[in-house]
Amino acid sequence: MYKFGRNNMPYMKSMYGHGSERGGISNGVTGKDGNPDGSGIDYKTQAEGNEWRWTEQWIPHAGWFLAALTAMRSE
């Protein structure tokens, strides 16, 4: 979640007047390259113009996060 915890991914500025928002969950958090077990985190800060794919925040990701929290609480 952007601006919570530590090691936040870089800020993303948007052409449409918004960017990375506090509490947003980014789309492209992926396992570290070279770690076959998926451990670690990669934030692609350089990807031939496709860097935005790792920092773009998506509402569905936030929705799934809230659903997971609800499921954990109801156990």
Stockholm file with secondary structure:
# STOCKHOLM 1.0

chainA/1-75         MYKFGRNNMPYMKSMYGHGSERGGISNGVTGKDGNPDGSGIDYKTQAEGNEWRWTEQWIPHAGWFLAALTAMRSE
#=GR chainA/1-75 SS CTTSSSSCCCCCBCTTSCBCCTTCCBSCCBCCTTCTTCCSCBCCSCSTTCTHHHHCBCHHHHHHHHHHHHHHHTC
#=GC SS_cons        CTTSSSSCCCCCBCTTSCBCCTTCCBSCCBCCTTCTTCCSCBCCSCSTTCTHHHHCBCHHHHHHHHHHHHHHHTC
//
